[in-house]
Amino acid sequence: MDACRAFFYRVKLYLTALGKWVALAVVTGFCCGFLGALFHMGVEMATKYRTEHPWLLWLLPAAGLAIVGLYKLTRTEGQGTNDIIDVVHLGKGLSIWLLPTIFFSTLLTHLCGGSAGREGAALQMGGDIGYHMGAAFHMDDRDIRTATLCGMAAFFSALFGTPLTATVFAIVVVSIGVLYHAAFIPCLVGALTAYWVSLELGVEPTHFAVAAPELDAAMMARVAILGALCALVSILFCNSIHFLQHILTRWLPNPWIRAAAGGFAVIALTFLCGTGDYNGAGMEVIVRAVEGGAARPESFLLKILFTAVTLGAGFKGGEVVPSFFVGATFGCWMGPLLGIPAAFGAALGLVSVFCGAVNCPIASIFLSIELFGAGGMLYFALSCGISYMLSGYNGLYSSQTILYSKL
Amino acid sequence: MDACRAFFYRVKLYLTALGKWVALAVVTGFCCGFLGALFHMGVEMATKYRTEHPWLLWLLPAAGLAIVGLYKLTRTEGQGTNDIIDVVHLGKGLSIWLLPTIFFSTLLTHLCGGSAGREGAALQMGGDIGYHMGAAFHMDDRDIRTATLCGMAAFFSALFGTPLTATVFAIVVVSIGVLYHAAFIPCLVGALTAYWVSLELGVEPTHFAVAAPELDAAMMARVAILGALCALVSILFCNSIHFLQHILTRWLPNPWIRAAAGGFAVIALTFLCGTGDYNGAGMEVIVRAVEGGAARPESFLLKILFTAVTLGAGFKGGEVVPSFFVGATFGCWMGPLLGIPAAFGAALGLVSVFCGAVNCPIASIFLSIELFGAGGMLYFALSCGISYMLSGYNGLYSSQTILYSKL
């Protein structure tokens, strides 16, 4: 009798927890899906408008000033993806004002041709929504951390159309070596809901048509070498961003001057290069590399430079899509030198540099499946594993902890 | 200058580690691939021979005695998958004699119609090979644990033709909540090598042709309910096995008598059921459910009973393939009641009951991709996530630790 009562007590306990998380995740997923779709369209429109009106680049310094003003106004200066990670690690608080601030700052950055992504912004907006949703559901400290992860996954999913990658990324990125299994269902349900909402609102999921070579030992060895080189590129990418952030803050401690100067620097770099390829997120360059197999050898270095200056000066948007750009153009150039088809090399590079930068091999394998299909899965796994191992303790997020030795 | 020297020192450190692990993994992969292929063919032949000569079932009690004798002779009594997990957890030692013992015991079990799998045996043989390979490479305690995981992944991969599932399973199964990232490359390279060797030796990778339904919210809800029911089935499966192990040991403390009595019990059960469907691994029943969409409603309960008696009596082979059988036949019957196509329900059930029993949702999602393709990935992820969450702290392996709360 007692055993029976205990069994039903446990069933009730588990089903209540499931119900609570599904409810929170669906509501969070709806919000993130709606805002994610809006953000996606905003960035697309800003990019289109900029491409049609190249003179907008001249407004970049002014956009920098506006961004600094926006952050001062909302008292969210200096907040970024690391603060979202700290919410989960340390239970820190988050201002709801971060949401509109990063939203409009990223749009301004893209409109005026700063080199930045959008996934970093997505993680911040999603984390912020999840955090406040958890508070609105009167959750305790531990559950609010899970709710924050749920929001991150949902917004990532809405923007990119990769719900499983978003889920796995959210549950592994905070502490490398730990799988936050308890957040799996909240994140997955949030990501699926947001994905569905974004599809309904007309957002196309990101997907590339790439043919993977047949399984073959020699090709495996080549892919392993490319993975090792991608580790080096990811180290260069992360350290360039950190270095410019550090050096610009030291040289130009005043954020207004730093933003304006950074804007002028990006203008100067653009005219020196004579191309707009490195402004904005550069999705069209990524598509050219991954689907067309075409990229210039110097592209990845220039994108690192543009992105490091843009972000170091205080512009917004994040580092994930730039890491895709850097990886894809690098892999597209290096692949054929190693005997790998250019387009497939670009796909490998995209995923492997991302993996080296965020230290999440499992999420990166899911990314490869959701972006390119499962045909080349084993190649992607090898290349990501090697990039993870050899990228050492470098990474994009200084708040991320790597719990175990990599070797 | 110093920075330069430090950089090259680090490069050398990382490349040495990579070289060491690739060397160990390739050698381990070759051994495991060769023995795995041999084992695979052995089990196939034993199954074929038994199907052609049903009288072999009468020898099951004698086979039980032979197995007890074999374990006594090699002084490996009572060793099993939990001991492999303990090697990784606690750095315990392992006898090399476990390898031939479990090899022949599993073949005998299959030849005479005991209801058991082969993956448990694969994990033990692979772990044993990896452990002794690490020792042969003069590795320290920490590295020997990683080498053990490498062997587990390699043998699993050779037998099933699912290298990525094998890799992820090995690095997450020991401590639920921890990702042993440092073992990723050793396990992956071992699994790929063993997979290649087994392909060369003519082993067909396990793969099923199943069509996944289009993405749809109503179908998602149905899949979630099936996932919840699979959690209950996995609890029943694990607890039946533990319960019969416990009760048979208490009733018949003498292992000789236990094995013989268990053999007679399986014979009696077989005649009561009037079918050989529940003897051996039952791959043909799994194929019938997953590809043909056909299974009897009582199948999953009978397979639980047969397996619990077989393993409780001391026969060998492991619980993974029986969990596939139970899940596939359950899902095949329950799916249509919920509005899910029978064959797809079988595929969902197979992966979800496995997930509930081993507590590894990420490895289970990879299993679904490698067995059924990536088309239904999001459905499998939801069903596995719910099965993981609701299966509580039950599991096949008592040595497995679940580090964080599931709720």
Interface residues (C-beta under 8 A of the other chain):
Chain A: R10 L13 Y14 L15 A17 L18 P163 L164 T167 V168 V172 I176 G177 V178 L179 Y180 H181 A182 F184 I185 L188 V189 L192 W196 A217 M220 A228 P361 I362 I365 I369 G373 A374 M377 L378 A381 L382 G385 I386 Y388 M389 L390 G392 Y404 S405 K406 L407
Chain B: R10 L13 Y14 L15 A17 L18 P163 L164 T167 V168 V172 I176 G177 V178 L179 Y180 H181 A182 F184 I185 L188 V189 L192 W196 A217 M220 A228 P361 I362 I365 I369 G373 A374 M377 L378 A381 L382 G385 I386 Y388 M389 L390 G392 Y404 S405 K406 L407
